[in-house]
Amino acid sequence: MKKLLYPVLFIVILFFNCTSNDNPIDEIQLDDKLYFPPLNSNTWETISISSLGWNENEFKPLLNYLEEKNTKGFIILYNGKIVVERYMNQHDSEKLWYWASAGKTLTTAISGIAQNEGFININNKVSDYLGTGWTSATLQKENLITCKNLLSMDSGLDDSLGDNVSKENLKYKADAGSRWAYHNVYVKMQDVISQATNIPWSTYFNSKLKDKIGMNGAWIKNNDFNVYWSNTRSMARFGLMISANGKWENTQIVPEAFLSEATNTSQDINKAYGYMWWLNGKSSFRLPASQIEFQGDLISNAPNDMYAALGKNDQKIYIAPSKKLVIVRMGNSASDINFARSDFDNELWAKLNAFITE
């Protein structure tokens, strides 16, 4: 009888040890902790498709589709680790590519950092930083335009006059906050930050964001635009930091409260727009170069909580918190020239849904 009792006691003790606060379940949870690749290194941990239980039969069709649609770089991160990384159409991991308007979200991030450091307040007038007369509007109308209006794309300035942001081309169309229109005038936020910090835009960007998360790349002036170029992994690094509520490991890069504002509806006109982040799962949306309100989700095949940086010719950063996913796509236009959302978004998410199964 005693011989039988000891093994039973051992099993009972082992059971209670394994269900205490120090149990192996907690170790599994620690293994699921969000991963960040080291700075200044090409090292980036991977996780296999099979270990996630995704549908491997749909992997090849996804890659074929991406290549057919002029993709150059494509990355899927799950909880920070690389599941898929592919380069195609004469591209590779070292080549730089342009972010186009997906890079607007870099300006958003820097705006949050500059505000946190006390240099700006996005609720202040733009003229507080640039001086009066930065537009052709009357002083009364110009003084209605805040930095937040620039971030939200509701400055009220005339978007039909092109992308030049000289004073002569920035004309009054409607009161700030009363009309949403996709407009290159957002770039004035870079001037606001440079004036407020007394530091050149690129220098401040590099020290406060780029270097802190290990990105490469540079801002390149092109006519009226200031466009960021980098490799695909740098775009994924930025998406990862944003998905981590603005943190990189234990360092808060972009204030979490500001980022929460940025990734939620910023005004009442375009519910699918934050501070230059596009938002899924809203009841309606508007698109660049249009005053039409469309009903329904921005990207119906994507998760409702997905938000995205979208750029001309299908430059994409998708962040889907409920799925623990960051997805990056760089390349030429998948079909026609576009400025943000395109049919490609919904088609790609259909392919992703077939591949990423739970």
Protein Blocks (a to p, Z undefined) as FASTA:
>chain_A
ZZmmmmmmmmmmmmmmmmmmkbmklmmmmmmpccdddehiabdcdddfklnopafklmmm
mmmmmmmnopabdcddeehiafbdcdeehiafkbccdekjmlmmmmmmmmmmmmmnopac
fkbcfklmnoghiambdfklmmmpcfklmmnopnopafknojbfcfklmccfbdehiacc
ddfklmmmmmmmmmmnopafklmmmmmmmmmnopacddddehjbccddddfklmmmmmmm
mmnnopahjacfbdfklmmmmmgcfbfklmmbcehiacehiabdcdehiabdcedjfblm
bcfkbccdddehhiacdddfknopacddedddfkbccfbbcfklmmmmmmmmmmmcZZ
